[in-house]
Amino acid sequence: ANNHRKLSDFGIRNGARLQADDFLQDYTLLINVLHSEDLEKDVEFEVVGDTPERIGPKPSEPTSRNISNGSDDGAQPSTSTGKQQ
């Protein structure tokens, strides 16, 4: 519904900074809006960007394991129902 509107209709002007998030790909894009009168004939805008340092998804975090009392020896909690003396 907003395709016909200009950025200025939303209060976005020269020097504005926008952040776009893609939660499915865990990716964030920072956009700096800069006005320029030096564009070639019939060019309305130009997209300029920096190449990311590394391309591809972020490494996944290791899966967490349930560890009781900080021990990783595989011991399970007691299921005894008897009385302790």
C-alpha positions as CSV (number, residue, x, y, z in Angstrom):
1,A,0.0,0.0,0.0
2,N,3.0,2.3,0.5
3,N,4.8,1.6,-2.9
4,H,3.6,5.0,-4.4
5,R,4.8,7.0,-1.4
6,K,8.1,8.8,-1.0
7,L,10.5,8.3,1.9
8,S,9.9,12.0,2.9
9,D,6.2,11.0,3.4
10,F,7.4,9.0,6.4
11,G,9.7,11.7,7.7
12,I,12.9,10.1,6.3
13,R,15.2,12.8,5.2
14,N,18.9,13.3,4.2
15,G,21.1,11.8,7.0
16,A,18.5,9.4,8.3
17,R,19.6,5.9,9.4
18,L,17.4,3.0,9.0
19,Q,17.7,-0.6,10.3
20,A,16.1,-3.6,8.6
21,D,16.1,-6.9,10.4
22,D,15.5,-10.3,8.8
23,F,14.9,-12.5,11.8
24,L,14.6,-15.7,9.7
25,Q,18.2,-15.4,8.4
26,D,19.5,-13.6,11.6
27,Y,20.6,-10.7,9.4
28,T,20.6,-6.9,10.1
29,L,21.0,-4.3,7.4
30,L,21.9,-0.7,8.3
31,I,20.9,1.9,5.7
32,N,22.2,5.5,5.6
33,V,20.0,7.8,3.5
34,L,22.1,10.5,1.7
35,H,20.8,13.0,-0.7
36,S,22.8,13.6,-3.9
37,E,22.4,15.9,-6.9
38,D,25.3,14.3,-8.7
39,L,23.5,11.2,-10.2
40,E,23.6,10.4,-13.8
41,K,20.8,11.4,-16.1
42,D,17.6,9.4,-15.6
43,V,19.0,7.8,-12.4
44,E,16.7,8.3,-9.4
45,F,18.8,6.6,-6.7
46,E,21.9,4.6,-6.2
47,V,22.6,1.8,-3.8
48,V,26.1,1.7,-2.4
49,G,27.3,-0.7,0.2
50,D,30.2,-2.3,2.0
51,T,30.9,-6.0,1.5
52,P,30.4,-8.0,4.7
53,E,33.5,-9.3,6.2
54,R,32.2,-12.8,5.9
55,I,29.4,-14.1,3.9
56,G,27.0,-16.8,5.1
57,P,25.0,-17.6,8.1
58,K,26.4,-17.1,11.6
59,P,27.7,-20.2,13.2
60,S,25.0,-21.8,15.2
61,E,25.4,-21.9,19.0
62,P,26.1,-25.3,20.5
63,T,23.1,-27.1,21.7
64,S,22.7,-26.9,25.4
65,R,22.6,-30.1,27.5
66,N,20.8,-30.5,30.8
67,I,23.6,-31.0,33.3
68,S,22.7,-31.4,37.0
69,N,24.9,-29.6,39.5
70,G,27.5,-28.7,36.9
71,S,28.4,-32.4,36.4
72,D,28.7,-33.9,33.0
73,D,29.3,-37.5,34.1
74,G,25.9,-38.7,32.9
75,A,24.6,-39.4,36.4
76,Q,20.9,-39.1,36.8
77,P,19.1,-37.7,39.9
78,S,17.8,-40.3,42.4
79,T,14.3,-41.6,41.9
80,S,14.3,-43.5,45.2
81,T,11.1,-43.2,47.3
82,G,12.6,-44.8,50.4
83,K,13.3,-42.9,53.6
84,Q,16.9,-41.8,54.3
85,Q,18.5,-42.6,57.7
